[in-house]
Amino acid sequence: MSATINPVRSRTRPATDIPTRRVPPLWVGFLVASLLALDVLGVVTWSIVVPLAAAALWLGSTRRWRSPSITRPGALDGRDLAVIAALYLAVVGLWRLAFTVFTADRWLGLFLCFGGGMLLGVGGPVVYTVWLRRRPLRSLGLGMHRLPATVALGLLFAGVQALIMLWGYELPAPVDWVPLLVLSLAVGLFEAVFFRGFVQGRLQASFGTGPAVAGASVLYALYHVGHCCIWAKGVGGE
């Protein structure tokens, strides 16, 4: 019986299961160096140097030191791509509505639109993945698998980035920075689930790792550019 069941399991196993092999230390060091370079290189220089260095490092490394998450394109899933587009436009639209229509003097509408965008960005992928496509939460990167490595790497990268931002900076009173900390954690969860777990994961299943990283990065950048433009417009208006 096991001989007839195993092939079925192998065919139905989600293509986006997170690899069980450990991440090569070479790439951990590269990511730390890239974060530190943010404080040294200009934005334009960093945006050119770091991707080129990553490509050269991957091409020049042996198979043992290459990232285990590199995958080839699979079957194109039009349903996934349509849901990515719909959720992305809905989230960006809600957040733009929050910061352009419901400004600080209309806080209730701002809160509802902003919170609704975050809930949609997290709940939408979960509902679509688990209930509609019958995929495990693991395919969104959610779960207890590889928890020690995930926690260790998260603390390492967060610590390096916090060190860069807070170097020589005196923290204000807790009443000022605690709400910002809570907001940053909530937005961080949203971005991790939506952009990395859902958008990049679904693009990877259809197009492979390289196009998925590039596509998710472009969508992530456009989402941030819109907020920067709105913020700059607000500051200029004041």
C-alpha positions as CSV (number, residue, x, y, z in Angstrom):
1,M,0.0,0.0,0.0
2,S,2.8,2.4,0.8
3,A,4.3,1.9,-2.6
4,T,1.1,3.2,-4.2
5,I,0.6,6.1,-1.8
6,N,4.1,7.6,-1.9
7,P,4.1,8.6,-5.6
8,V,0.8,10.4,-5.0
9,R,2.2,12.3,-2.1
10,S,5.2,13.4,-4.1
11,R,3.1,14.7,-6.9
12,T,0.7,16.7,-4.6
13,R,3.4,18.1,-2.3
14,P,3.3,21.9,-2.5
15,A,6.1,23.3,-4.7
16,T,6.7,26.1,-2.2
17,D,7.6,23.9,0.8
18,I,10.5,25.5,2.6
19,P,13.7,23.6,2.1
20,T,14.9,21.5,5.0
21,R,18.6,22.1,4.4
22,R,20.4,24.8,6.4
23,V,21.1,28.2,4.9
24,P,24.9,28.4,4.0
25,P,26.8,30.7,6.4
26,L,28.2,32.4,3.3
27,W,24.8,34.0,2.6
28,V,24.2,34.9,6.2
29,G,27.5,36.8,6.1
30,F,26.6,38.4,2.8
31,L,23.2,39.7,4.1
32,V,24.9,41.1,7.2
33,A,27.5,42.9,5.0
34,S,24.7,44.2,2.8
35,L,22.9,45.7,5.8
36,L,26.1,47.3,7.1
37,A,26.7,48.7,3.6
38,L,23.5,50.7,3.8
39,D,25.2,53.0,6.3
40,V,28.2,53.5,4.0
41,L,27.1,53.5,0.4
42,G,24.5,55.8,-1.2
43,V,21.1,54.4,-2.1
44,V,21.9,54.3,-5.9
45,T,25.3,52.8,-5.4
46,W,24.0,50.2,-2.9
47,S,21.2,49.3,-5.3
48,I,23.7,48.5,-8.1
49,V,26.6,47.0,-6.1
50,V,24.7,44.6,-3.8
51,P,22.6,42.8,-6.6
52,L,25.7,42.5,-8.8
53,A,27.7,41.1,-5.8
54,A,25.0,38.6,-5.0
55,A,24.8,37.4,-8.6
56,A,28.6,37.1,-8.8
57,L,28.8,35.3,-5.5
58,W,26.1,32.8,-6.5
59,L,27.7,32.1,-9.9
60,G,31.1,31.7,-8.4
61,S,30.1,29.5,-5.4
62,T,30.1,25.8,-5.4
63,R,26.8,23.9,-5.2
64,R,27.4,23.3,-1.5
65,W,27.4,27.1,-0.8
66,R,24.5,28.1,-3.1
67,S,21.2,28.9,-1.6
68,P,19.0,25.8,-1.2
69,S,15.9,27.8,-2.1
70,I,16.7,28.3,-5.8
71,T,14.0,26.6,-7.9
72,R,13.2,26.4,-11.6
73,P,9.9,27.7,-13.1
74,G,6.9,25.5,-12.6
75,A,3.5,25.4,-14.3
76,L,2.0,28.9,-14.7
77,D,-0.8,29.4,-12.2
78,G,-3.1,32.1,-13.6
79,R,-5.4,31.9,-10.5
80,D,-2.4,32.8,-8.2
81,L,-1.4,35.7,-10.4
82,A,-4.9,37.1,-10.5
83,V,-5.2,36.9,-6.7
84,I,-1.8,38.6,-6.3
85,A,-2.9,41.5,-8.5
86,A,-6.3,41.9,-6.8
87,L,-4.9,41.8,-3.3
88,Y,-2.0,44.1,-4.1
89,L,-4.3,46.7,-5.7
90,A,-6.8,46.5,-2.8
91,V,-4.1,46.9,-0.1
92,V,-2.3,49.7,-1.9
93,G,-5.7,51.4,-2.6
94,L,-6.8,51.2,1.0
95,W,-3.6,52.6,2.3
96,R,-3.6,55.4,-0.2
97,L,-7.1,56.2,0.8
98,A,-6.1,56.3,4.4
99,F,-3.2,58.8,3.9
100,T,-4.7,61.0,1.1
101,V,-8.4,61.2,2.0
102,F,-8.6,60.3,5.7
103,T,-5.8,62.4,7.1
104,A,-4.9,63.0,10.7
105,D,-8.0,65.2,11.3
106,R,-10.2,62.3,10.2
107,W,-8.5,59.6,12.3
108,L,-11.3,57.0,12.3
109,G,-11.4,56.6,8.5
110,L,-7.6,56.6,8.5
111,F,-7.5,53.8,11.1
112,L,-10.1,51.7,9.4
113,C,-8.5,52.0,5.9
114,F,-5.0,51.4,7.2
115,G,-6.0,48.5,9.5
116,G,-8.2,47.1,6.8
117,G,-5.3,47.0,4.4
118,M,-3.1,45.2,6.9
119,L,-5.9,42.7,7.7
120,L,-6.6,42.1,4.0
121,G,-2.8,41.7,3.3
122,V,-2.5,38.9,6.0
123,G,-6.0,37.4,6.1
124,G,-6.4,37.4,2.3
125,P,-3.4,35.1,1.6
126,V,-4.3,32.8,4.5
127,V,-7.9,32.4,3.3
128,Y,-6.9,31.9,-0.3
129,T,-4.0,29.5,0.5
130,V,-5.7,27.3,3.1
131,W,-9.4,27.3,2.3
132,L,-9.5,27.9,-1.4
133,R,-6.3,26.2,-2.6
134,R,-6.0,23.6,0.2
135,R,-2.3,24.4,0.7
136,P,-0.7,24.4,4.2
137,L,0.3,27.5,6.1
138,R,3.8,26.3,5.6
139,S,3.7,27.5,2.0
140,L,3.3,31.1,3.4
141,G,6.3,30.6,5.7
142,L,4.1,30.3,8.7
143,G,4.6,27.5,11.2
144,M,7.0,26.0,13.8
145,H,9.3,24.3,11.3
146,R,13.0,25.4,11.6
147,L,12.0,27.7,14.5
148,P,15.5,28.0,16.1
149,A,17.2,28.9,12.9
150,T,14.4,31.4,12.0
151,V,14.6,33.1,15.4
152,A,18.4,33.2,15.4
153,L,18.5,34.8,11.9
154,G,15.7,37.2,12.7
155,L,17.5,38.4,15.8
156,L,20.8,38.7,14.0
157,F,19.4,40.8,11.1
158,A,17.1,42.9,13.2
159,G,20.0,43.6,15.6
160,V,22.3,44.7,12.8
161,Q,19.7,47.0,11.3
162,A,18.7,48.4,14.7
163,L,22.4,49.1,15.5
164,I,22.7,51.0,12.2
165,M,19.6,53.1,12.8
166,L,20.2,53.8,16.5
167,W,24.0,54.4,16.5
168,G,24.5,57.7,18.2
169,Y,20.8,58.3,18.5
170,E,19.2,59.1,21.9
171,L,15.9,57.4,22.3
172,P,12.9,59.7,23.2
173,A,10.5,59.0,26.0
174,P,8.7,55.6,25.8
175,V,5.4,57.4,25.2
176,D,6.8,58.5,21.8
177,W,8.7,55.4,20.6
178,V,6.6,52.5,22.0
179,P,3.6,53.2,19.7
180,L,6.0,53.4,16.8
181,L,7.6,50.0,17.8
182,V,4.2,48.4,18.0
183,L,3.2,49.8,14.6
184,S,6.5,48.7,13.0
185,L,6.0,45.1,14.3
186,A,2.5,45.0,12.9
187,V,3.6,46.3,9.5
188,G,6.6,44.0,9.6
189,L,4.3,41.0,10.0
190,F,2.1,42.2,7.2
191,E,5.0,42.7,4.8
192,A,6.6,39.3,5.7
193,V,3.3,37.4,5.1
194,F,2.1,39.3,2.1
195,F,5.2,40.2,0.1
196,R,7.6,37.4,1.1
197,G,5.3,34.5,2.0
198,F,2.5,35.1,-0.5
199,V,3.6,37.2,-3.4
200,Q,7.2,35.9,-3.7
201,G,6.1,32.4,-2.9
202,R,3.4,32.2,-5.5
203,L,5.6,33.9,-8.2
204,Q,8.3,31.4,-7.4
205,A,6.0,28.5,-8.0
206,S,5.1,29.8,-11.5
207,F,8.3,31.5,-12.6
208,G,11.2,30.2,-10.5
209,T,13.3,31.9,-7.8
210,G,15.0,34.7,-9.8
211,P,11.9,36.2,-11.5
212,A,10.0,35.8,-8.2
213,V,12.5,37.7,-6.2
214,A,12.7,40.4,-8.9
215,G,8.9,40.7,-9.3
216,A,8.2,40.8,-5.5
217,S,11.0,43.4,-5.1
218,V,9.5,45.6,-7.8
219,L,6.0,45.4,-6.2
220,Y,7.5,46.0,-2.7
221,A,9.4,49.1,-4.0
222,L,6.4,50.6,-5.8
223,Y,4.4,50.1,-2.6
224,H,7.0,52.1,-0.7
225,V,7.5,54.7,-3.3
226,G,3.9,55.5,-3.1
227,H,4.1,56.1,0.6
228,C,7.2,58.2,0.3
229,C,5.5,60.4,-2.2
230,I,2.4,60.8,-0.1
231,W,4.6,61.6,3.0
232,A,6.7,64.1,1.1
233,K,3.6,65.8,-0.3
234,G,2.2,66.1,3.2
235,V,5.4,67.6,4.6
236,G,5.6,70.0,1.7
237,G,2.0,71.0,2.2
238,E,2.7,71.9,5.8
